[in-house]
């Protein structure tokens, strides 16, 4: 039984590493920032973030939509959008959307 | 990451009985993992790596902010942190955005919770001798399962921010709502962890802007 549980947890961890949204994924540790979108609007003076978290590749919760991140800072004109992914062996994963705008 | 820091700290204050249970659980788990050959060993190594990486990240300011160079100056943003709490209303989470070569003002956005939909009028952040206070502007209010989620913004003098993040101080946040005050007190261990980071971020901003 314990062998089975250990196997399930290991597989879940490896699976979640593969699922992390990132141009480059590290099996043990991932901390990657990347661009997601750029608009034609000029300049930015506000920054809003929103994130989702995943645990052991089995549970994932949150709202990392661009709309939510923009609303957190009162942004109505989006300049560009970045994202950041962090993953610790796939056991704990954080995906953060970062919206710049006015 | 904060969650991991908290869990590591809380395990260090466990009673003897809890510690024995944890140790026996780890022994049996390790034995099972050993039988599962390389998969178990890989998973154990992974847990060890999580501890090392999360501890190392806690001493570095890079995971706590983002910056972006633009034509009219660099914009900095600290990720939201929950350092203050009220026994009834719950936590207060805030983040700070600063853009160079504007008015020397930083934007502090914060989220709090309340049973009522009455908006906050003003806020007062106090840390040692540093006071940042003023009227707030509402970003949004939205109903949750129980009560309301409030999101506000207000502007502070950026020069005060490094002084605000004083590790030795015991800061408070007071919200003024419809003639009443609600005082949020700092979570001491969280403050001791974050205050040096906050201070270093705003010291870095000051130095970069002055060049």
Boltz contact constraints between the chains, C-beta under 6 A:
constraints:
  - contact:
      token1: [A, 2]
      token2: [B, 32]
      max_distance: 6.0
  - contact:
      token1: [A, 3]
      token2: [B, 32]
      max_distance: 6.0
  - contact:
      token1: [A, 3]
      token2: [B, 35]
      max_distance: 6.0
  - contact:
      token1: [A, 3]
      token2: [B, 36]
      max_distance: 6.0
  - contact:
      token1: [A, 6]
      token2: [B, 32]
      max_distance: 6.0
  - contact:
      token1: [A, 6]
      token2: [B, 33]
      max_distance: 6.0
  - contact:
      token1: [A, 6]
      token2: [B, 36]
      max_distance: 6.0
  - contact:
      token1: [A, 6]
      token2: [B, 40]
      max_distance: 6.0
  - contact:
      token1: [A, 7]
      token2: [B, 36]
      max_distance: 6.0
  - contact:
      token1: [A, 7]
      token2: [B, 39]
      max_distance: 6.0
  - contact:
      token1: [A, 10]
      token2: [B, 39]
      max_distance: 6.0
  - contact:
      token1: [A, 10]
      token2: [B, 43]
      max_distance: 6.0
  - contact:
      token1: [A, 28]
      token2: [B, 49]
      max_distance: 6.0
  - contact:
      token1: [A, 29]
      token2: [B, 53]
      max_distance: 6.0
  - contact:
      token1: [A, 45]
      token2: [B, 99]
      max_distance: 6.0
  - contact:
      token1: [A, 47]
      token2: [B, 77]
      max_distance: 6.0
  - contact:
      token1: [A, 47]
      token2: [B, 97]
      max_distance: 6.0
  - contact:
      token1: [A, 74]
      token2: [B, 139]
      max_distance: 6.0
  - contact:
      token1: [A, 88]
      token2: [B, 50]
      max_distance: 6.0
  - contact:
      token1: [A, 89]
      token2: [B, 46]
      max_distance: 6.0
  - contact:
      token1: [A, 89]
      token2: [B, 49]
      max_distance: 6.0
  - contact:
      token1: [A, 89]
      token2: [B, 50]
      max_distance: 6.0
  - contact:
      token1: [A, 91]
      token2: [B, 50]
      max_distance: 6.0
  - contact:
      token1: [A, 98]
      token2: [B, 66]
      max_distance: 6.0
